[in-house]
């Protein structure tokens, strides 16, 4: 009978999963930055790309502190999030809506990573891996800051601009629908009124 895995084994497994996730994000973030039309949003993605490269290096330090080789394991969770974001970038949308969708995709990734790093920090603390805990906490703090930055950009005007564009489109469609219906002429209205009086 195989020996049961321990929390340390689970910790290493999560580290490898996260290591792969960060590497996937270093490839996805440049595409998101390029797709962004807001200069501030583009700058936020570019800044987080540099931070993400640092996260990869920190994870390598974590592996080193545990006397383990730094290697990844395919992270299907982040792969799915990236795939959703990529499909959104392929859609034909107005600029503000595209930026709003990019923020949504970015925050999905951030929330996923915040959950993972929160768990890794707790496990490292409970197992007494103080160096690993410190390094992982630094990354968790940066992930939270990146998420807050995206929220600030969304609430600072991008979501409002997208909503204005959506309402404008609806108003135009309503106006086109009204113009498409033939309104009764005054002569037709008068004829209808005379017919009613005749029937009386």
BAFI-3210 file (N, C-alpha, C; in Angstrom, 3 decimals, decimal comma, padded with zeros to 6 digits):
// residues 200
n [1|2|3|4|5|6|7|8|9|10|11|12|13|14|15|16|17|18|19|20|21|22|23|24|25|26|27|28|29|30|31|32|33|34|35|36|37|38|39|40|41|42|43|44|45|46|47|48|49|50|51|52|53|54|55|56|57|58|59|60|61|62|63|64|65|66|67|68|69|70|71|72|73|74|75|76|77|78|79|80|81|82|83|84|85|86|87|88|89|90|91|92|93|94|95|96|97|98|99|100|101|102|103|104|105|106|107|108|109|110|111|112|113|114|115|116|117|118|119|120|121|122|123|124|125|126|127|128|129|130|131|132|133|134|135|136|137|138|139|140|141|142|143|144|145|146|147|148|149|150|151|152|153|154|155|156|157|158|159|160|161|162|163|164|165|166|167|168|169|170|171|172|173|174|175|176|177|178|179|180|181|182|183|184|185|186|187|188|189|190|191|192|193|194|195|196|197|198|199|200]
n.u [000,855|000,577|002,287|000,559|-000,011|001,365|000,855|003,024|003,631|001,358|001,719|004,037|002,994|001,065|002,742|004,154|002,082|001,352|003,692|003,739|001,409|002,099|004,054|002,519|001,007|002,916|003,088|000,541|-000,127|001,253|-000,271|-002,745|-002,136|-001,540|-004,014|-005,510|-007,098|-007,143|-004,677|-003,866|-004,770|-003,315|-000,751|-001,013|-001,249|001,257|002,935|002,196|003,055|005,836|005,949|004,940|006,928|008,786|007,461|007,749|010,490|010,577|009,171|010,982|012,949|011,570|011,314|014,034|014,577|013,403|014,925|014,279|013,782|013,016|010,187|007,420|003,889|001,285|-001,099|-004,349|-006,421|-005,688|-005,158|-007,671|-008,875|-007,274|-007,841|-010,539|-010,256|-008,760|-010,545|-012,424|-011,000|-010,974|-013,432|-015,675|-015,868|-016,806|-014,351|-014,284|-015,813|-014,258|-012,012|-013,238|-013,925|-011,361|-010,391|-012,107|-011,267|-008,629|-009,011|-010,231|-008,074|-006,404|-007,911|-007,995|-005,267|-004,827|-006,320|-004,880|-002,253|-002,858|-003,537|-001,088|000,615|-000,520|-000,159|002,643|003,310|002,153|003,698|006,130|007,876|009,495|010,975|009,866|007,235|007,480|008,346|006,208|004,135|004,884|004,408|001,643|000,731|001,348|-000,318|-002,816|-002,647|-002,509|-005,032|-006,615|-005,821|-006,873|-009,588|-009,839|-009,351|-011,518|-013,716|-013,055|-013,787|-013,766|-015,734|-018,008|-017,850|-018,168|-020,759|-022,155|-021,733|-023,142|-025,797|-026,135|-026,153|-028,487|-030,377|-030,117|-030,990|-033,632|-034,549|-034,255|-036,123|-038,483|-038,497|-038,875|-041,516|-044,609|-046,206|-049,616|-051,187|-052,390|-054,657|-055,557|-056,197|-058,233|-060,180|-060,789|-061,949|-064,258|-065,613|-066,313|-068,122|-070,133|-071,069|-072,348]
n.v [-001,200|002,192|004,954|007,438|010,770|013,865|017,104|018,580|017,465|018,204|020,933|021,308|020,438|022,398|024,597|023,988|024,019|026,703|027,933|027,269|028,614|031,325|031,565|031,154|033,469|035,426|035,316|035,930|038,496|040,558|040,501|041,319|043,891|045,051|044,939|046,702|049,891|052,094|054,188|054,139|051,648|049,982|050,563|049,554|046,797|046,340|046,999|045,025|042,830|042,981|042,613|040,025|038,532|038,813|037,335|034,751|034,430|034,651|032,363|030,463|030,943|030,110|027,333|026,745|027,299|025,154|023,118|021,980|021,216|023,712|023,453|023,273|022,403|021,660|024,172|024,071|025,662|028,461|028,437|028,112|030,533|032,369|031,584|032,333|035,099|035,614|034,888|036,873|039,096|038,704|039,439|041,785|044,869|048,050|050,508|051,192|049,138|046,920|047,446|047,255|044,540|043,429|044,209|042,712|040,121|040,247|040,567|038,179|036,441|037,544|037,134|034,375|033,824|035,143|033,566|031,162|031,899|032,801|030,415|029,022|030,632|030,274|027,495|027,315|028,776|027,199|024,914|025,789|026,919|029,497|031,245|030,689|031,421|034,220|035,076|034,241|035,711|038,299|038,220|037,709|040,124|041,856|040,862|041,482|044,266|044,735|043,873|045,759|048,033|047,544|047,567|050,227|051,510|050,555|051,609|054,214|055,319|053,717|051,631|053,241|054,654|052,537|051,780|054,074|053,984|051,666|052,404|054,462|053,068|051,601|053,645|054,666|052,465|052,347|054,762|054,324|052,306|053,687|055,525|053,770|053,015|053,867|056,833|057,809|059,952|063,407|063,672|061,034|060,604|062,461|061,450|059,055|060,013|061,293|059,093|057,795|059,628|059,489|056,900|057,120]
n.w [000,000|-000,907|000,567|002,383|001,231|002,494|004,138|003,361|000,899|-000,522|-000,424|-001,988|-004,413|-004,935|-005,140|-007,493|-009,334|-009,144|-009,971|-012,674|-013,405|-013,050|-015,020|-017,295|-017,196|-017,678|-020,375|-021,201|-020,232|-021,772|-024,149|-023,216|-022,387|-024,842|-026,072|-024,598|-024,562|-022,955|-021,688|-018,983|-018,119|-019,779|-018,826|-016,246|-016,681|-017,839|-015,730|-013,921|-015,285|-015,013|-012,254|-012,128|-013,369|-011,371|-009,431|-010,376|-009,990|-007,200|-006,448|-007,286|-005,423|-003,183|-003,680|-003,572|-000,890|000,258|-000,524|-002,972|-006,436|-008,802|-010,580|-012,817|-012,848|-014,989|-014,889|-014,925|-014,100|-014,289|-016,963|-018,126|-017,357|-018,719|-021,320|-021,545|-021,330|-023,634|-025,670|-025,324|-026,161|-028,847|-029,738|-031,328|-030,108|-028,612|-027,595|-024,798|-023,686|-024,333|-022,723|-020,221|-020,228|-020,298|-017,813|-016,199|-016,900|-016,035|-013,281|-012,617|-012,844|-010,876|-008,518|-008,435|-008,052|-005,623|-003,883|-004,060|-003,212|-000,660|000,611|000,357|001,905|004,457|004,829|004,704|006,982|009,015|008,803|009,540|007,680|007,425|005,722|003,215|003,760|004,126|001,562|-000,057|001,065|000,363|-002,399|-002,381|-001,300|-003,402|-005,399|-004,348|-004,374|-007,119|-007,908|-006,579|-007,955|-010,516|-009,878|-009,124|-011,584|-013,062|-011,629|-011,810|-014,204|-016,544|-016,528|-016,422|-018,825|-020,603|-019,951|-020,715|-023,469|-024,050|-023,370|-025,159|-027,582|-027,258|-027,186|-029,769|-031,262|-030,448|-031,442|-034,197|-034,533|-034,019|-036,093|-038,132|-038,075|-039,609|-039,027|-038,434|-040,832|-040,753|-042,361|-042,524|-039,879|-039,539|-041,286|-040,024|-037,708|-038,764|-039,795|-037,470|-036,390|-038,330|-038,019|-035,671]
ca.u [000,000|001,385|002,250|-000,340|000,654|001,316|000,637|004,221|003,461|000,331|002,352|004,902|002,128|000,481|003,828|004,433|000,918|001,432|004,863|003,281|000,419|002,800|004,714|001,470|000,594|003,940|002,813|-000,788|-000,220|001,593|-001,396|-003,790|-001,673|-001,657|-005,437|-006,105|-007,100|-006,856|-003,244|-003,679|-004,965|-002,146|000,368|-001,240|-000,891|002,701|003,541|001,976|003,909|007,139|005,762|004,745|008,263|009,361|006,797|008,399|011,782|010,312|008,822|012,240|013,589|010,822|011,774|015,414|014,547|012,915|015,845|013,538|014,000|011,908|009,558|005,989|002,898|000,266|-002,183|-005,527|-007,283|-005,314|-005,258|-009,060|-009,119|-006,588|-008,587|-011,727|-009,816|-008,334|-011,741|-013,052|-010,209|-011,263|-014,762|-015,763|-016,530|-016,312|-013,106|-014,527|-016,285|-013,101|-011,221|-013,992|-013,770|-009,976|-010,311|-012,791|-010,386|-007,478|-009,392|-010,433|-006,749|-005,915|-008,644|-007,509|-003,932|-004,947|-006,778|-003,779|-001,163|-003,333|-003,397|000,339|001,157|-001,014|000,500|004,059|003,358|001,841|004,782|007,365|008,757|009,424|011,468|008,850|006,077|007,773|008,378|004,852|003,332|005,239|003,685|000,217|000,487|001,383|-001,520|-003,924|-002,488|-002,850|-006,491|-007,157|-005,557|-007,860|-010,875|-009,776|-009,495|-012,901|-014,624|-012,606|-014,291|-013,880|-017,063|-019,018|-017,775|-018,757|-022,206|-022,655|-021,740|-024,238|-027,061|-026,217|-026,540|-029,894|-031,181|-030,105|-031,840|-035,018|-034,881|-034,401|-037,382|-039,567|-038,508|-039,287|-042,979|-045,319|-047,169|-050,817|-051,220|-053,528|-055,824|-056,082|-056,798|-059,504|-061,116|-061,207|-062,864|-065,522|-066,304|-066,919|-069,316|-071,171|-071,676|-073,239]
ca.v [000,000|003,402|005,822|008,584|012,053|014,774|018,506|019,024|017,023|019,070|022,248|021,259|020,308|023,718|025,469|023,674|024,499|028,166|028,275|027,204|029,672|032,599|031,564|031,365|034,871|036,274|035,295|036,494|039,920|041,453|040,538|042,126|045,279|045,495|045,072|047,796|051,201|053,082|054,220|053,747|050,203|049,376|050,717|048,648|045,445|046,283|046,975|043,718|041,871|043,005|041,980|038,587|037,967|038,727|036,244|033,525|034,370|034,382|030,951|029,712|031,081|029,248|025,966|026,647|027,266|023,820|022,145|021,319|021,758|024,538|022,951|023,516|021,387|022,362|024,770|024,138|026,751|029,733|028,252|028,385|031,969|033,030|031,265|033,181|036,460|035,662|034,864|038,194|040,028|038,443|039,935|043,155|045,691|049,417|050,553|051,178|047,804|046,038|047,684|046,695|043,085|043,115|044,334|041,537|038,970|040,425|040,343|036,736|035,866|038,016|036,474|032,993|033,807|035,540|032,380|030,187|032,387|032,818|029,041|028,694|031,356|029,610|026,196|027,550|029,209|026,068|023,934|026,402|027,337|030,952|031,931|030,515|032,230|035,631|035,284|034,068|036,841|039,459|038,078|037,876|041,560|042,475|040,440|042,276|045,637|044,735|043,764|047,054|048,971|047,281|048,058|051,687|051,906|050,263|052,552|055,572|055,839|052,748|051,006|054,272|054,912|051,378|051,848|055,163|053,479|050,695|053,131|055,192|052,099|051,262|054,808|054,732|051,386|052,744|055,828|053,707|051,585|054,668|056,072|052,734|052,870|054,974|057,488|058,172|061,350|064,168|063,380|059,730|060,756|063,177|060,520|058,105|060,718|061,491|057,813|057,512|060,495|059,000|055,695|057,514]
ca.w [000,000|-001,023|001,740|002,182|001,077|003,640|003,800|002,652|-000,495|-001,100|-000,533|-003,173|-005,585|-005,179|-005,592|-008,903|-010,066|-009,152|-010,778|-014,067|-013,603|-013,213|-016,327|-018,300|-017,140|-018,306|-021,816|-021,451|-019,876|-022,885|-025,083|-022,591|-022,442|-026,232|-026,407|-023,820|-025,217|-021,919|-021,343|-017,586|-018,021|-020,423|-017,895|-015,116|-017,131|-018,033|-014,400|-013,295|-015,989|-014,341|-010,946|-012,334|-013,575|-010,027|-008,710|-010,830|-009,306|-005,780|-006,305|-007,397|-004,113|-002,258|-003,941|-003,079|000,579|000,639|-001,156|-004,042|-007,780|-009,292|-011,795|-012,813|-013,211|-015,768|-014,110|-015,780|-013,636|-014,906|-018,414|-018,476|-017,196|-019,835|-022,554|-021,554|-021,636|-025,030|-026,519|-025,211|-026,968|-030,262|-030,065|-031,837|-029,091|-028,532|-026,829|-023,357|-023,320|-024,387|-021,515|-019,091|-020,305|-019,929|-016,352|-015,638|-017,088|-015,143|-011,885|-012,418|-012,603|-009,575|-007,429|-008,412|-007,443|-004,219|-003,146|-004,012|-002,362|000,728|001,115|000,465|003,070|005,670|004,961|005,027|008,382|009,895|008,757|010,021|006,580|007,592|004,522|002,185|004,153|003,854|000,112|-000,583|001,551|-000,477|-003,664|-002,090|-001,143|-004,733|-006,122|-003,809|-004,862|-008,542|-007,977|-006,169|-009,046|-011,560|-009,370|-009,191|-012,982|-013,463|-010,985|-012,104|-015,467|-017,638|-016,499|-016,729|-020,270|-021,281|-019,737|-021,564|-024,845|-024,159|-023,367|-026,419|-028,615|-027,050|-027,575|-031,233|-031,777|-030,193|-032,388|-035,519|-034,523|-034,090|-037,448|-039,073|-038,063|-040,263|-038,148|-039,203|-041,288|-040,224|-043,197|-042,130|-038,557|-039,711|-041,916|-038,995|-036,811|-039,486|-039,895|-036,176|-036,223|-039,264|-037,448|-034,579]
c.u [000,886|001,212|001,397|000,460|000,445|001,015|001,842|004,138|002,441|000,887|003,222|004,072|001,513|001,537|004,124|003,305|000,995|002,599|004,496|002,291|001,091|003,496|003,699|001,066|001,636|003,760|001,485|-000,842|000,214|000,460|-002,528|-003,414|-001,840|-003,110|-006,105|-006,030|-006,846|-005,367|-002,976|-003,819|-003,777|-000,938|000,227|-000,874|000,621|003,446|003,388|002,762|005,284|007,050|005,646|006,070|008,997|008,746|007,402|009,728|011,604|009,971|010,062|013,021|012,894|011,254|013,174|015,450|014,093|013,812|015,132|013,858|012,770|011,388|008,048|005,165|001,740|-000,887|-003,386|-006,440|-006,960|-005,384|-006,674|-009,391|-008,490|-007,339|-009,835|-011,351|-009,417|-009,531|-012,458|-012,324|-010,485|-012,618|-014,712|-016,566|-016,026|-015,151|-013,322|-014,983|-015,143|-012,240|-011,919|-013,866|-012,358|-009,775|-010,949|-011,910|-009,181|-007,830|-009,735|-009,103|-006,226|-006,605|-008,234|-006,170|-003,971|-005,389|-005,643|-002,680|-001,584|-003,192|-001,933|000,989|000,751|-000,319|001,969|004,215|003,159|002,949|006,131|008,351|008,750|009,908|010,435|007,626|006,299|007,724|006,973|003,939|003,622|004,475|002,189|-000,129|000,462|000,165|-002,732|-003,857|-002,863|-004,365|-007,145|-006,952|-006,578|-009,248|-010,939|-009,968|-010,931|-013,860|-014,270|-013,028|-014,513|-015,258|-018,158|-019,044|-018,406|-020,277|-022,835|-022,751|-022,890|-025,579|-027,240|-026,663|-028,015|-030,802|-031,260|-031,020|-033,315|-035,461|-035,092|-035,728|-038,568|-039,675|-039,035|-040,795|-043,628|-046,348|-048,398|-050,800|-052,439|-054,806|-056,439|-056,783|-058,160|-060,559|-061,654|-062,222|-064,222|-066,310|-066,969|-068,171|-070,471|-071,866|-072,633|-074,578]
c.v [001,242|004,271|007,049|009,874|012,936|016,196|019,067|018,637|017,912|020,476|022,323|021,196|021,660|024,700|025,238|024,167|026,025|028,662|028,276|028,326|031,014|032,672|031,744|032,833|035,803|036,312|035,977|038,004|040,865|041,584|041,406|043,604|045,850|045,747|046,238|049,109|052,321|053,053|053,769|052,238|049,481|049,423|049,762|047,216|045,303|046,238|045,596|042,624|041,811|042,349|040,468|037,883|037,837|037,615|034,899|033,349|034,065|032,915|030,071|029,788|030,213|027,796|025,757|026,546|025,907|022,699|021,318|021,983|022,543|023,963|023,105|022,287|022,129|022,855|024,970|025,305|028,068|029,636|028,561|029,861|032,751|032,798|032,131|034,615|036,620|035,683|036,205|039,207|039,868|038,990|041,397|043,995|047,125|049,453|050,451|049,798|046,799|046,204|047,109|045,177|042,653|043,214|043,122|040,302|039,050|040,133|038,882|036,063|036,267|037,284|035,002|032,926|034,204|034,359|031,375|030,650|032,479|031,448|028,679|029,382|030,654|028,271|026,351|027,939|028,020|025,023|024,507|026,789|028,878|031,720|031,862|031,380|033,700|035,933|035,209|035,214|038,097|039,407|038,271|039,357|042,267|042,090|041,252|043,708|045,747|044,679|045,096|048,107|048,788|047,765|049,576|052,190|051,691|051,314|054,001|056,100|054,819|052,095|052,005|054,557|053,766|051,390|052,937|054,713|052,510|051,403|053,919|054,291|051,745|052,404|054,924|053,672|051,735|053,814|055,271|052,969|052,517|055,239|055,055|052,534|054,077|055,540|057,884|059,646|062,048|063,853|062,044|059,826|061,442|062,265|059,529|058,742|060,924|060,201|057,465|058,335|059,998|057,783|056,013|057,969]
c.w [000,000|000,222|001,431|002,084|002,304|003,171|003,041|001,170|-001,216|-001,340|-001,789|-004,454|-005,960|-005,676|-007,079|-009,808|-010,229|-009,996|-012,265|-014,362|-013,849|-014,578|-017,455|-018,358|-017,750|-019,828|-022,142|-021,219|-021,005|-023,903|-024,521|-022,630|-023,849|-026,617|-025,692|-024,592|-024,228|-021,591|-019,916|-017,404|-018,645|-019,476|-016,709|-015,484|-017,306|-016,703|-013,760|-014,013|-015,334|-012,967|-011,089|-012,606|-012,240|-009,205|-009,095|-010,090|-007,820|-005,558|-006,428|-006,089|-003,073|-002,440|-003,372|-001,559|001,108|000,101|-002,216|-005,375|-008,225|-010,607|-011,679|-013,147|-013,856|-014,888|-015,022|-015,394|-014,322|-016,422|-018,888|-018,391|-018,351|-021,146|-022,665|-021,920|-023,084|-025,971|-026,482|-026,080|-028,457|-030,699|-030,529|-030,853|-029,176|-027,536|-025,319|-022,886|-023,353|-023,130|-020,277|-019,059|-019,905|-018,423|-015,692|-015,740|-016,162|-013,697|-011,604|-012,086|-011,235|-008,422|-007,301|-007,693|-005,969|-003,357|-002,975|-003,060|-000,893|001,369|001,327|001,670|004,359|005,889|005,335|006,491|009,311|009,922|009,166|008,929|006,520|006,362|003,400|002,495|003,814|002,355|-000,491|-000,151|000,721|-001,805|-003,459|-001,970|-002,495|-005,563|-005,647|-004,319|-006,333|-008,726|-007,621|-007,254|-010,162|-011,145|-009,479|-010,625|-013,471|-012,915|-011,305|-013,458|-016,559|-017,670|-016,891|-018,229|-021,058|-021,147|-020,597|-023,025|-025,052|-024,217|-024,642|-027,549|-028,501|-027,499|-029,097|-031,841|-031,595|-031,181|-033,790|-035,622|-034,654|-035,490|-038,460|-039,109|-038,718|-039,314|-038,982|-039,589|-040,690|-041,017|-042,789|-040,789|-038,671|-040,309|-040,913|-038,069|-037,476|-039,588|-038,592|-035,991|-037,113|-038,674|-036,321|-035,130]
res [x|x|x|x|x|x|x|x|x|x|x|x|x|x|x|x|x|x|x|x|x|x|x|x|x|x|x|x|x|x|x|x|x|x|x|x|x|x|x|x|x|x|x|x|x|x|x|x|x|x|x|x|x|x|x|x|x|x|x|x|x|x|x|x|x|x|x|x|x|x|x|x|x|x|x|x|x|x|x|x|x|x|x|x|x|x|x|x|x|x|x|x|x|x|x|x|x|x|x|x|x|x|x|x|x|x|x|x|x|x|x|x|x|x|x|x|x|x|x|x|x|x|x|x|x|x|x|x|x|x|x|x|x|x|x|x|x|x|x|x|x|x|x|x|x|x|x|x|x|x|x|x|x|x|x|x|x|x|x|x|x|x|x|x|x|x|x|x|x|x|x|x|x|x|x|x|x|x|x|x|x|x|x|x|x|x|x|x|x|x|x|x|x|x|x|x|x|x|x|x]
***
